[in-house]
């Protein structure tokens, strides 16, 4: 699907506030309600819009300790490890990497005790984990950038 400027503006507006009505959204991008709805529907069907989510605050939910863990996994256990990671609630995101380790995981914990328990009692038990190193985040500088703004920037 080729995206034009209207599509990029629609996605940026929805990324900022997914609760906008189609009338409000259309007004923001210069479309009436029905064409706006059709454009959004086309973006959803093409997979450019994967869903709509509430943005939750980790600190308000008592998850004030963030860590990034570089993990090495046995060669024959990658599929099992990835399945286990997808099911674990403390692992916010995980990326396969190239370099000294196989994965980089973003972990959210209640506090250092909770993180320590995760690392010592849970992470080691995930399939194939051989070793890991942990970096504790002191504070968050930027949480979630705008995918729409990134995609819309000039080449």
C-alpha positions as CSV (number, residue, x, y, z in Angstrom):
1,X,0.0,0.0,0.0
2,X,1.4,3.4,-1.0
3,X,0.9,5.9,1.7
4,X,0.2,9.6,0.9
5,X,0.3,12.7,3.1
6,X,-3.3,12.3,4.2
7,X,-2.6,8.7,5.3
8,X,0.4,9.9,7.3
9,X,-1.7,12.7,8.9
10,X,-4.4,10.2,9.8
11,X,-2.0,7.9,11.4
12,X,-0.3,10.7,13.3
13,X,-3.6,11.9,14.7
14,X,-4.7,8.5,15.7
15,X,-1.3,7.8,17.2
16,X,-1.8,10.9,19.4
17,X,-5.4,10.1,20.3
18,X,-7.0,6.9,19.1
19,X,-10.4,7.9,20.6
20,X,-11.0,10.7,18.0
21,X,-14.3,10.4,16.2
22,X,-14.2,10.0,12.5
23,X,-15.8,13.5,12.2
24,X,-13.0,15.1,14.3
25,X,-10.3,13.0,12.6
26,X,-11.6,14.0,9.2
27,X,-11.7,17.6,10.1
28,X,-8.1,17.4,11.2
29,X,-6.9,16.0,7.9
30,X,-9.4,17.7,5.5
31,X,-11.8,14.9,4.8
32,X,-15.5,14.3,5.5
33,X,-16.5,11.6,7.9
34,X,-17.2,8.8,5.4
35,X,-14.0,9.1,3.3
36,X,-12.0,9.4,6.6
37,X,-13.6,6.2,7.8
38,X,-12.8,4.4,4.5
39,X,-9.1,5.6,4.7
40,X,-8.7,4.4,8.2
41,X,-10.4,1.1,7.4
42,X,-8.0,0.7,4.4
43,X,-5.0,1.4,6.7
44,X,-6.2,-1.2,9.1
45,X,-6.7,-3.8,6.4
46,X,-3.3,-3.1,5.0
47,X,-1.7,-3.6,8.4
48,X,-0.4,-0.1,8.8
49,X,-2.7,0.3,11.8
50,X,-2.5,-2.8,13.9
51,X,-4.8,-1.9,16.7
52,X,-5.9,0.7,19.3
53,X,-4.5,0.7,22.9
54,X,-4.7,2.6,26.1
55,X,-1.4,4.2,27.1
56,X,-0.8,3.1,30.7
57,X,1.7,4.6,33.1
58,X,4.1,2.1,34.5
59,X,4.9,4.2,37.6
60,X,1.2,4.7,38.4
61,X,0.8,0.9,38.1
62,X,3.6,0.3,40.6
63,X,6.1,-0.8,38.0
64,X,8.9,1.7,38.7
65,X,12.0,-0.4,37.9
66,X,13.0,-0.8,34.3
67,X,15.9,-3.0,33.1
68,X,17.3,-4.0,29.8
69,X,18.7,-7.6,29.7
70,X,21.0,-9.0,27.0
71,X,20.4,-12.7,26.8
72,X,22.3,-15.6,25.1
73,X,20.3,-18.7,24.3
74,X,21.4,-22.2,23.3
75,X,21.3,-22.6,19.5
76,X,18.6,-25.3,19.5
77,X,16.3,-23.5,22.0
78,X,15.5,-20.2,20.2
79,X,11.9,-21.1,19.2
80,X,11.1,-22.4,22.7
81,X,12.7,-19.3,24.3
82,X,10.8,-16.9,22.1
83,X,7.5,-18.7,22.9
84,X,8.2,-18.4,26.6
85,X,9.2,-14.7,26.3
86,X,5.9,-13.9,24.6
87,X,4.0,-15.4,27.5
88,X,5.9,-13.7,30.3
89,X,4.1,-10.6,31.7
90,X,7.3,-8.9,33.0
91,X,9.0,-8.9,29.6
92,X,7.6,-5.7,27.9
93,X,9.4,-6.2,24.7
94,X,12.2,-8.5,23.3
95,X,14.3,-8.2,20.2
96,X,16.5,-10.7,18.4
97,X,19.9,-9.1,18.0
98,X,23.2,-9.5,16.2
99,X,26.3,-9.2,18.3
100,X,27.6,-10.6,21.5
101,X,24.1,-11.8,22.7
102,X,21.0,-13.2,21.0
103,X,18.2,-11.0,22.5
104,X,17.6,-7.7,24.2
105,X,14.6,-7.7,26.5
106,X,12.9,-4.7,28.2
107,X,11.8,-5.7,31.7
108,X,9.4,-3.8,34.0
109,X,9.4,-4.8,37.7
110,X,7.9,-3.4,40.8
111,X,11.2,-2.7,42.5
112,X,14.7,-4.1,42.7
113,X,13.6,-7.1,44.8
114,X,11.0,-8.0,42.2
115,X,13.6,-7.6,39.4
116,X,16.1,-9.7,41.4
117,X,13.5,-12.4,41.8
118,X,12.7,-12.4,38.1
119,X,16.4,-12.6,37.1
120,X,17.4,-15.3,39.6
121,X,14.2,-17.5,39.7
122,X,12.5,-16.9,36.4
123,X,14.8,-15.8,33.6
124,X,17.3,-18.6,34.2
125,X,14.4,-21.1,33.8
126,X,13.4,-19.9,30.3
127,X,14.3,-22.5,27.7
128,X,17.9,-22.4,26.6
129,X,19.1,-19.4,28.6
130,X,22.9,-19.7,29.0
131,X,23.9,-16.2,30.3
132,X,22.6,-12.7,30.5
133,X,23.7,-9.2,31.5
134,X,21.4,-6.6,33.0
135,X,21.4,-2.8,32.7
136,X,19.1,-0.9,35.1
137,X,17.4,2.2,33.7
138,X,17.8,5.2,36.0
139,X,15.0,7.3,34.4
140,X,13.1,7.3,31.1
141,X,14.1,10.0,28.6
142,X,11.7,9.1,25.8
143,X,9.0,6.4,26.0
144,X,7.4,5.9,22.7
145,X,8.3,7.9,19.7
146,X,5.9,8.5,16.9
147,X,6.0,5.8,14.2
148,X,3.8,8.1,12.0
149,X,6.3,11.0,12.2
150,X,9.2,8.6,11.5
151,X,7.5,7.1,8.5
152,X,6.4,10.5,7.1
153,X,9.9,12.1,7.3
154,X,11.5,13.0,4.0
155,X,13.8,10.5,2.4
